[in-house]
Amino acid sequence: MTQDTPTCIVTGGTRGIGKAIALKMSADGYKTLLTYKSDESSAIDTTQEIRRSGGECVCIKADLTRIESVDTVVETALSTWGKIDVLVNNAAISSNKSLIADTDPGDWKEMLNVNLNSVFDITRKVVPMMRQRGGGNIVNLSSNITKRLAPTFGAYAVSKAGLEALTIILAKEEAPNGIRVNAIAPGPINTKMLQGLLDEMGPKKTKVFLDMVPMKRAGEPEEIANMVAMLVSDVSSYVTGQIIYVNGGPSG
């Protein structure tokens, strides 16, 4: 790989959708920097998988709600490669079901800190560097929940709705600087998190749940990764400020 090889940061990039994105970006020729918060085993496995395939990968343990961790991630990318071409904001948490009025204030603040404020923090560090280089790409991972705004998922839905607003406004602000900003809103995707939910629901409720999807199935992490790869490629050079729903079709 040369100095001209494109570079990419994927937050939460070592398992689930994030891992699929990391593997796809590496397969497409990107040097990748991945972050993880606590699952060291998955971090090691993903890093080794990329390197075995001939990719260049750096993996950092980081709590992105702490500004010093954000600084470390960005500074490591710059000191290693000298540039950041793509930022994929994937790291996020989900919430237990709770009415807004019954939600613990600490849980509410944590949700916003992880899913929205940390994206703001790393984005404001990366954008000036992209401006200097004449452009770049940012992809934020939102959620299909912003289509439904379902009761009892208030904190999560608000955090993702805020992320989509950030995406659209930032895209308008940075378009003159050659920076494209888009978001992907996945529907149900086959990850350990979804499988845990389906196991809890049982076979009958799982069938009802998946029957609500027009395609009658959950998506695969690779289908989200493919959309990320398309959005950051030249085939999407006129696409910015968009929320792309990858959800098997609109329900209802």
C-alpha positions as CSV (number, residue, x, y, z in Angstrom):
1,M,0.0,0.0,0.0
2,T,1.2,3.5,-0.8
3,Q,0.7,7.0,0.5
4,D,-2.1,7.3,-2.0
5,T,-4.0,4.4,-0.5
6,P,-7.3,5.7,0.9
7,T,-7.9,5.6,4.7
8,C,-10.9,5.0,6.8
9,I,-11.9,5.1,10.5
10,V,-14.8,2.8,11.5
11,T,-16.0,3.3,15.1
12,G,-17.3,0.2,16.7
13,G,-15.7,-1.6,13.8
14,T,-14.9,-5.0,15.3
15,R,-18.2,-6.9,15.5
16,G,-21.6,-7.0,13.9
17,I,-22.3,-4.4,11.3
18,G,-19.1,-2.5,12.1
19,K,-17.0,-5.6,11.4
20,A,-18.7,-6.1,8.1
21,I,-18.0,-2.5,7.2
22,A,-14.4,-2.8,8.2
23,L,-13.9,-6.0,6.2
24,K,-15.6,-4.5,3.1
25,M,-13.6,-1.2,3.3
26,S,-10.3,-3.2,3.6
27,A,-11.3,-5.5,0.7
28,D,-11.9,-2.3,-1.3
29,G,-8.3,-1.2,-0.7
30,Y,-8.7,1.1,2.4
31,K,-6.3,1.2,5.3
32,T,-8.6,0.9,8.3
33,L,-8.5,2.2,11.8
34,L,-11.1,0.4,14.0
35,T,-12.3,1.3,17.5
36,Y,-13.8,-0.9,20.1
37,K,-14.9,-0.3,23.7
38,S,-14.7,-3.6,25.6
39,D,-14.8,-6.8,23.5
40,E,-11.1,-7.4,23.1
41,S,-11.5,-10.9,21.6
42,S,-13.6,-9.6,18.7
43,A,-11.1,-6.7,18.2
44,I,-8.3,-9.2,17.9
45,D,-10.2,-11.5,15.6
46,T,-11.3,-8.7,13.2
47,T,-7.8,-7.2,13.1
48,Q,-6.2,-10.5,12.3
49,E,-8.8,-11.3,9.7
50,I,-8.0,-8.0,7.9
51,R,-4.3,-8.5,8.1
52,R,-4.5,-12.1,6.9
53,S,-6.2,-10.9,3.8
54,G,-3.4,-8.4,3.1
55,G,-5.0,-5.3,4.6
56,E,-3.5,-2.7,6.8
57,C,-5.4,-2.3,10.1
58,V,-5.0,-0.4,13.4
59,C,-7.3,-1.2,16.2
60,I,-7.8,1.0,19.3
61,K,-9.7,0.5,22.5
62,A,-11.6,3.8,23.0
63,D,-14.5,5.2,25.0
64,L,-15.7,7.8,22.4
65,T,-17.7,9.6,25.0
66,R,-14.4,10.8,26.4
67,I,-12.8,13.6,24.4
68,E,-9.3,12.4,25.1
69,S,-10.2,9.0,23.5
70,V,-11.5,10.8,20.4
71,D,-8.3,12.8,20.3
72,T,-6.2,9.6,20.5
73,V,-8.2,8.0,17.6
74,V,-7.8,10.9,15.3
75,E,-4.2,11.6,16.2
76,T,-3.3,7.9,15.7
77,A,-4.9,7.9,12.2
78,L,-2.9,11.0,11.3
79,S,0.4,9.9,12.7
80,T,0.1,6.5,11.0
81,W,-1.2,7.6,7.6
82,G,-1.2,11.4,7.5
83,K,-4.8,11.7,6.3
84,I,-8.4,10.6,6.9
85,D,-10.4,10.0,3.8
86,V,-13.5,8.3,5.2
87,L,-15.2,8.4,8.7
88,V,-17.8,5.8,9.5
89,N,-19.6,6.6,12.7
90,N,-21.0,3.2,13.6
91,A,-20.4,2.9,17.4
92,A,-23.7,2.9,19.3
93,I,-25.8,1.4,22.1
94,S,-29.4,0.4,22.2
95,S,-31.8,0.7,25.2
96,N,-34.2,-1.3,27.2
97,K,-37.9,-0.5,26.6
98,S,-39.1,2.3,28.7
99,L,-41.6,5.1,28.6
100,I,-39.9,8.5,28.3
101,A,-41.4,9.7,31.6
102,D,-40.0,6.5,33.3
103,T,-36.6,6.6,31.7
104,D,-33.6,7.0,34.1
105,P,-31.9,10.3,33.5
106,G,-28.5,8.7,33.5
107,D,-29.6,6.2,30.9
108,W,-31.0,9.0,28.7
109,K,-27.8,11.0,28.9
110,E,-25.6,7.9,28.2
111,M,-27.7,7.1,25.1
112,L,-27.3,10.7,23.7
113,N,-23.6,10.7,24.7
114,V,-22.8,7.5,22.8
115,N,-25.1,7.7,19.9
116,L,-25.0,11.5,19.1
117,N,-22.5,13.5,21.2
118,S,-19.6,11.2,20.4
119,V,-20.3,11.5,16.7
120,F,-20.3,15.3,17.0
121,D,-16.9,15.1,18.9
122,I,-15.1,13.0,16.4
123,T,-16.7,14.7,13.4
124,R,-15.6,18.1,14.4
125,K,-12.0,16.8,14.8
126,V,-12.0,15.1,11.3
127,V,-13.8,17.7,9.2
128,P,-11.1,20.4,9.3
129,M,-8.6,17.9,8.1
130,M,-10.9,16.8,5.3
131,R,-11.3,20.5,4.3
132,Q,-7.6,20.9,4.1
133,R,-7.3,17.9,1.7
134,G,-10.2,19.2,-0.4
135,G,-12.8,16.6,0.5
136,G,-13.8,13.4,2.2
137,N,-16.7,11.2,3.1
138,I,-18.6,10.7,6.3
139,V,-21.3,8.0,6.8
140,N,-23.3,7.8,10.0
141,L,-25.2,4.7,11.0
142,S,-28.7,5.6,12.1
143,S,-31.7,3.2,12.5
144,N,-35.0,2.3,10.9
145,I,-36.6,3.4,14.2
146,T,-36.6,7.0,13.0
147,K,-39.3,5.9,10.5
148,R,-41.6,4.6,13.2
149,L,-40.7,6.6,16.3
150,A,-42.0,3.7,18.4
151,P,-43.2,4.2,21.9
152,T,-40.9,2.8,24.7
153,F,-37.8,3.4,22.6
154,G,-37.7,7.1,23.2
155,A,-34.0,7.6,24.2
156,Y,-32.7,5.5,21.3
157,A,-35.1,7.1,18.8
158,V,-34.3,10.6,19.8
159,S,-30.5,9.9,19.6
160,K,-30.9,8.5,16.1
161,A,-33.2,11.3,14.9
162,G,-30.7,13.8,16.2
163,L,-28.0,11.9,14.3
164,E,-30.0,12.2,11.1
165,A,-30.5,16.0,11.6
166,L,-26.7,16.3,12.2
167,T,-26.1,14.4,8.9
168,I,-28.3,16.6,6.8
169,I,-27.1,19.9,8.3
170,L,-23.4,19.0,8.1
171,A,-23.9,17.8,4.5
172,K,-25.3,21.3,3.6
173,E,-22.5,23.1,5.4
174,E,-19.6,21.0,4.0
175,A,-20.7,20.4,0.4
176,P,-18.8,23.5,-0.8
177,N,-15.7,21.9,0.8
178,G,-16.0,18.6,-1.1
179,I,-17.1,16.7,1.9
180,R,-20.1,14.4,1.5
181,V,-22.1,13.3,4.5
182,N,-24.8,10.6,4.4
183,A,-26.5,8.2,6.8
184,I,-27.7,4.7,6.6
185,A,-30.7,3.6,8.6
186,P,-30.8,-0.2,8.9
187,G,-33.8,-2.3,9.6
188,P,-33.5,-5.7,11.4
189,I,-30.0,-7.0,10.7
190,N,-28.7,-10.5,11.5
191,T,-26.3,-9.7,14.4
192,K,-25.9,-11.2,17.9
193,M,-28.0,-8.4,19.2
194,L,-30.9,-9.2,17.0
195,Q,-30.6,-12.9,17.6
196,G,-30.8,-12.3,21.3
197,L,-34.0,-10.3,20.8
198,L,-35.5,-13.0,18.6
199,D,-34.6,-15.7,21.1
200,E,-36.4,-13.7,23.7
201,M,-39.4,-13.3,21.5
202,G,-39.7,-17.0,20.6
203,P,-40.6,-18.6,17.3
204,K,-44.2,-17.3,16.9
205,K,-43.4,-13.7,17.7
206,T,-40.3,-13.9,15.6
207,K,-42.3,-14.9,12.6
208,V,-44.8,-12.0,13.1
209,F,-41.8,-9.6,13.5
210,L,-40.1,-10.7,10.3
211,D,-43.4,-10.9,8.4
212,M,-43.7,-7.2,8.9
213,V,-40.7,-6.8,6.6
214,P,-41.8,-6.9,3.0
215,M,-38.8,-9.1,2.1
216,K,-39.8,-11.4,5.0
217,R,-36.3,-11.7,6.4
218,A,-33.7,-9.8,8.3
219,G,-30.8,-8.2,6.5
220,E,-27.2,-9.2,6.6
221,P,-24.4,-7.0,8.0
222,E,-22.7,-7.3,4.6
223,E,-25.7,-5.6,3.0
224,I,-25.1,-2.5,5.1
225,A,-21.4,-2.7,4.4
226,N,-22.1,-2.7,0.7
227,M,-24.2,0.5,1.0
228,V,-21.4,2.2,3.0
229,A,-18.9,1.3,0.2
230,M,-21.2,2.6,-2.4
231,L,-21.8,5.9,-0.6
232,V,-18.1,6.6,-0.2
233,S,-17.3,5.7,-3.8
234,D,-17.2,7.9,-6.9
235,V,-20.5,6.3,-8.1
236,S,-22.2,8.4,-5.4
237,S,-20.3,11.6,-6.1
238,Y,-23.5,13.6,-6.4
239,V,-25.1,12.1,-3.3
240,T,-25.0,14.0,0.0
241,G,-27.3,14.8,2.9
242,Q,-29.3,11.6,2.4
243,I,-30.8,9.1,4.9
244,I,-30.7,5.7,3.1
245,Y,-33.1,3.1,4.6
246,V,-31.8,-0.4,4.2
247,N,-34.7,-2.2,5.7
248,G,-36.1,-4.8,3.3
249,G,-38.9,-2.4,2.3
250,P,-41.3,0.0,4.1
251,S,-43.6,-1.7,6.5
252,G,-47.3,-0.9,6.9
